Amino acid sequence: GLRADSCVAAKHPHLDDVMQRGAYSLAAVSSKGQPTVSGPSWSSLLTGVWSSQHGVTNNDFTGHRFTDYPNFLVRIEAHRPGAFTASIVNWAPINQHILTRVDYEKRGLKDVEVTEEAVRCIREHGPHALFLQYDELDGAGHKAGYHPANAAYLETVAMIDRQVGTILAAVTDRKAAHPTEEWLLIIVSDHGGTAAGKHGGQSPEEIIVPWLLMGDGVLPGKIEATVYNVDAPVTALAWLGIPIDP
């Protein structure tokens, strides 16, 4: 639920650090003809294809085709038997419908609890792939608008930024303890929203989102080409050396 212009307006030192040290776009495209709601949006972010292929067009996940278009964690486990995968989310339907086959799973948590579980997972398991989802920002947008004039929305961006900082610190500690490990961080938003607190349509306010990438091997700087949300799982797979299914 992070709208691009509101991301620019908010105070977020940790996201700033990611953008300075990594690659980023503040004009990424979260939807290509599909509803800008959580079900299809997260399905695309996790499978790497639009709803025309994965079949999800609503938050009920009816008609999904995840067997034909599995999420990137399934692809990782298929190519790397024994890989440890994890998904920790606020919005429970993600794990109920999309990420149903992971080694470490938590759902329905408050955003701060998502971070606490993530830190524990990083420290104790060193997962090969970890997916985290925060949801309270979307709630703040629904309540009074996703626009930069909504102070409560921008304050929630700052709260999410603090969660990012905690995750970054946990990864730094992990790398210090395991110096041969390499890590990649991708930060995405499922959709934006309107000043009226709505989303689901195809307006720029609903579609345009930030897209951040940082880690070993990443060339820093602004990404000039158009970036789409479906690029996120494909990028993760490519970084892990896993072949992309055309």
GIUR-V495556 format. One record per pair of residues at least 6 apart in sequence whose ideal C-beta (glycine too) atoms are under 8 Angstrom apart, sorted by the first residue. I is the first residue (numbers start at 0). GAP is how many residues later the second one is. Records with the same first field share a line. If there is no record, write none. Layout:
I = GAP + GAP
//
This chain:
0 = 134 + 136 + 137 + 138 + 139 + 140 + 145 + 188 + 189 + 190 + 191 + 192 + 198
1 = 135 + 155 + 158 + 187 + 190 + 207 + 208
2 = 138 + 143 + 144 + 186 + 189 + 190 + 202 + 205 + 206
3 = 22 + 23 + 24 + 188 + 204 + 205 + 206
4 = 142 + 143 + 200 + 203
5 = 140 + 141 + 142 + 144 + 147 + 148 + 151 + 186
6 = 8 + 19 + 150 + 182 + 202 + 203
7 = 18 + 140
8 = 139 + 145
9 = 138 + 144 + 147 + 148 + 151
10 = 143 + 146 + 147 + 150
11 = 145 + 146 + 148 + 149 + 152
12 = 148 + 152
13 = 147 + 148 + 150 + 151 + 154
14 = 146 + 149 + 172 + 195 + 197
16 = 151
17 = 6 + 146 + 150 + 167 + 169 + 194 + 196
18 = 193
19 = 200
20 = 193 + 199
21 = 163 + 190 + 191 + 192 + 193 + 196 + 198
22 = 189 + 190 + 191 + 195 + 196 + 197 + 198 + 199 + 200
23 = 186 + 187 + 188 + 189 + 198 + 199
24 = 185 + 186 + 197 + 198 + 202
25 = 184 + 185
26 = 181 + 199 + 200
27 = 160 + 180 + 181 + 182 + 183 + 198 + 199 + 200 + 201
28 = 178 + 179 + 180 + 197 + 198 + 199 + 200
29 = 6 + 11 + 159 + 160 + 161 + 162 + 176 + 177 + 178 + 179 + 198 + 199
30 = 9 + 10 + 13 + 160 + 171 + 175 + 176 + 198
31 = 18 + 196 + 198
32 = 17 + 18 + 19 + 169
33 = 6 + 7 + 10 + 16 + 17 + 18 + 23
34 = 16 + 22 + 23 + 165 + 166
35 = 155 + 156 + 163 + 164 + 165 + 166 + 170 + 171
36 = 21 + 22 + 154 + 162 + 163
37 = 21 + 53 + 55 + 100 + 152 + 153
38 = 17 + 18 + 19 + 20 + 21 + 22 + 54 + 58
39 = 11 + 14 + 16 + 17 + 18
40 = 149 + 150 + 188
41 = 49 + 52 + 56 + 91 + 148
42 = 8 + 11 + 13 + 18 + 21 + 23 + 55
43 = 6 + 7 + 10 + 185 + 186
44 = 143 + 145 + 184 + 185 + 187 + 188
45 = 25 + 26 + 27 + 48 + 52 + 53 + 85 + 187
46 = 6 + 7 + 19 + 22 + 23 + 24 + 25 + 51 + 183 + 186
47 = 21 + 24 + 182 + 183 + 184 + 185 + 186 + 189
48 = 20 + 181
49 = 180
50 = 6
52 = 12 + 15 + 16
53 = 10 + 11 + 12 + 15
54 = 8 + 9 + 10 + 14
55 = 6 + 7 + 8
56 = 6
58 = 34
60 = 32 + 36 + 37
63 = 33
65 = 31 + 32
69 = 8
70 = 27 + 28 + 162
71 = 57 + 161 + 162 + 164 + 165
72 = 12 + 14 + 26 + 28 + 29 + 56 + 58
73 = 27
74 = 162 + 167 + 170
75 = 7 + 9 + 52 + 53 + 161 + 164 + 166
76 = 6 + 8 + 24
78 = 163 + 164
79 = 48 + 160 + 162
82 = 45 + 46
83 = 19 + 20 + 41 + 42 + 43 + 44
84 = 17 + 18 + 19 + 42 + 43 + 44 + 45
85 = 16 + 17 + 18 + 19 + 35 + 39 + 41 + 43 + 44 + 45
86 = 7 + 8 + 12 + 15 + 17 + 18 + 19 + 20 + 43 + 44 + 45 + 46
87 = 16 + 17 + 18 + 19 + 21 + 26 + 29 + 30 + 33 + 42 + 43 + 44 + 45
88 = 6 + 10 + 17 + 18 + 19 + 20 + 25 + 42 + 43 + 44 + 46
89 = 18 + 19 + 20 + 21 + 24 + 43 + 44 + 45 + 46
90 = 16 + 42 + 44
91 = 15 + 16
93 = 13 + 39
94 = 7 + 10 + 11 + 12
95 = 11
98 = 6 + 32
102 = 22 + 24
103 = 17 + 21 + 23
105 = 8 + 11
108 = 8
109 = 26
110 = 23 + 24 + 25 + 48 + 49 + 52
111 = 51
113 = 18 + 19 + 20 + 49
114 = 17 + 48 + 51 + 52
117 = 12 + 14 + 49 + 52
118 = 47 + 48 + 51
120 = 6 + 9
121 = 8 + 45 + 48 + 49 + 52
122 = 47 + 50 + 51
125 = 48 + 52 + 55
127 = 112
128 = 107 + 111
131 = 35
133 = 26 + 29
135 = 20 + 23 + 24
136 = 16 + 19 + 20 + 22 + 23
137 = 55
138 = 17
139 = 10 + 12 + 13 + 15 + 16
140 = 9 + 12 + 52 + 56 + 58
141 = 51 + 55 + 56
142 = 9 + 54
143 = 6 + 8 + 9 + 53
144 = 8 + 48 + 49 + 50 + 51 + 52
145 = 7 + 46 + 47 + 48 + 49 + 51 + 53 + 59
146 = 6 + 47 + 48 + 58
147 = 6
148 = 46
163 = 23
166 = 18
167 = 17
170 = 12 + 14
173 = 7 + 9
174 = 6 + 8
181 = 33 + 34 + 35
182 = 32 + 33
183 = 29 + 30 + 31 + 32 + 33 + 34 + 52 + 55
184 = 27 + 28 + 29 + 30
185 = 25 + 26 + 27 + 46 + 49 + 50
186 = 23 + 24 + 25 + 26
187 = 21 + 22 + 23 + 24 + 41 + 44
188 = 20 + 21
189 = 19 + 39
190 = 8 + 15 + 16 + 18
191 = 7 + 13 + 14 + 15 + 16 + 17
192 = 6 + 12 + 13
193 = 7 + 9 + 11 + 12
194 = 10
198 = 7
199 = 6
208 = 20
210 = 12 + 16 + 18 + 20 + 21
212 = 22
214 = 24
216 = 22
233 = 10
236 = 6 + 7
237 = 6
//
